[in-house]
Amino acid sequence: MNETNKKWISEYARLSNLYGCAIEAGNHKLANKAYDKLMEAYRQIKAQGALTSEDFHELLFAPSMGTRLWAATHYLAISSEEAEKVLSALGEVPDSLLAVSAKITLEEWGKGRLVCSVP
């Protein structure tokens, strides 16, 4: 994997962690800022074809709940079974706003209302 892809995946991990921490802390302003930058990192990763890389796949097992949530969401179109397992496990975390998000993501995916695509 080239250095540019590694940089964007690292940035994606950092921002998804920041987003998760901000959501759990109830800091919507910080979460919104992190989200905007996170989506740019996602667009760069997707445009470079790095969503299917081993480095991106490893984010499904990151220590950060926020990183696992976003990586699994973006991995649904690559391996829905694997991504669904991650989201399902996250949905079981007690007293977590990210758990609620994981459950809603799975519901929307199951109803066909969540669009995920890989170039």
N, C-alpha and C positions, 0 to 999 in steps of 0.2 A: 504494500500500500504506500502511496506517495505521501510526502510530508504535508501537503495541502489537505488531503483527506483526513489525516491524523489530527491536524490542527482543528478542523471543523468538528470532528467527532469529540475531541477533547472539550471544545467550546460548548457543544451540545450537552455533554455530561455536566459541565459546570453550571450552565444556565438552567437545565432541567432540575438540578439539585437546588439551585437558588429559588426557582419557581416553587418547588415542593415545600421548602422551608418557609417561604413567604405565605403560601396558602395555609399551612398548618398554624402559622403565627397570626393569621388574620390580617396580614399586611397586603391588601389588594393593590395598592399603588406599586409596591415593589414587584408583586407577582405579575402585574400587567407589563411592566418594563421588561422583566425577565422573559415573559412570553413573547413579546415582539422580537427580541433578539434571538430567542430560541427558534422561532419560526424561520428566521433568516438562516440560522445554522442548518436547520432541517432542509431548507430549499437548496443550500449549497451542497449538502451531503447527497441529496436526491439527484441533483443535476450532474454530479460527478459519478453517479452510479455506485456510491459507497454504502447504500442502505443494505446491500447484500454481503458486505464485507464481514469478516470475522470480528474486526474491531467494533463495528456497530452492534453485531450480535451479542458481544460480551456485555453491552449495556443492559441487557435483559436481566443480568445477575449482579448489577451494581449494588453497593450497600445503600444507596440513596433511594428511598421510595419514589421520589419525584422523577428520578432518572429511569427507574424501572417502569413507571407509569407511562411516561412519554415514549420510551423506546418500544414498549409493548404496543402502544397505540399505533405507532408508525410502522411496526413490524407485522401488523394484522394482514396486510396484503402480500406479505412474503411467506409467512407461515402462520396462518390463523390459529392452528391448533396450539402451537407453542406460545404465541402471544396471548391467547385466551387463558392458558394456564397461569401465566404471570398475572394477568389482570384479575383473574378469579382469586388467586392467593392474596393479592393486594386488597381486594374487596372484603376480605375476612379480617383485616386489621381493625381492632376495636378503637372507637373514639378518634377516627381519622377522617378529615375532609378529603384526603386523597383516596381513601377507600371508597367513599361515596362516588367520586369521579370515576374510579375504576369500574364500579358497578354500572354506572350510567353508560360508560363507554361500551361495555359488554352488551347492555340492553340495546343501545342504538345500533351496534354492529349486527346483532342478531335480527333486528328488524329491517336491516338493509338501509338504514338512514345515515350511516357513517361511510363516507367515501374515502377510501385509501387506495392509492395507486403507486405503482413503481414504474419508472420510465422503461 
